[in-house]
Amino acid sequence: MTVQPTTRPGAPLTHTVLTDTPVGPLTLVALGDALTGLYMTDQRHRPPQESFGAPVAPDAPPFAAAIAQLRAYFRGESTAFDVPLELRGTPFQRRVWASLCTIPYGETVTYGALAQRLGTPSAARAVGLANGRNPVGIIVPCHRVVGSDGSLTGYGGGLDRKRRLLEFERTAEGPFPVEGTAPFPVDDMALFPVEECG
């Protein structure tokens, strides 16, 4: 997946809402044919709804492809996404977001290890801030970044969602459980393997 740093002059922002996901409604935002946002309900750093542009049908590009891939992900049938992305942020944020896309499904990496990958080993805090501003959750897998000791730290969509996403990816046994039907362990942080750069 490629994170595009350019903008498309004159292309309108549009959005659609996917309501039937195991993590609640997801608002998808696009600029032309590229996805620029995927936001959860009550997400930290979620822009105001009025900034998402005009509502469109979910079968409009690029929403149809993104929705099909999200559904396959939640059914446990797919581990990767290939929708076109155009993420708006600083050059450093875009580097962090591009690096997030290289974290394999079912694995985690620490903020420090991500900073090392970027060639800025002392920038773990800055990496964490950029991670928290990721505008396309799930598809750009910021949920796969954990604290230096493997603990679950901040997640814009909430720690419960982060825990559920990581456990789902770790076990990869069938579809994502619907919230409230098969709760994941809350206190067992040892479930999440941590990958260090080396």
Secondary structure, DSSP 8 states (H G I E B T S, - for coil): --EE----TT--EEEEEE---TT--EEEEEETTEEEEEEETT-TT---GGGG-EE--TTSTTHHHHHHHHHHHHTTS-S-----EE--S-HHHHHHHHHHTTS-TT-EEEHHHHHHHTT-TT-HHHHHHHHHT-SBTTTS-GGGEE-TTS-----TT-HHHHHHHHHHHHH--SS---TTTS---SS-GGGS-EE---
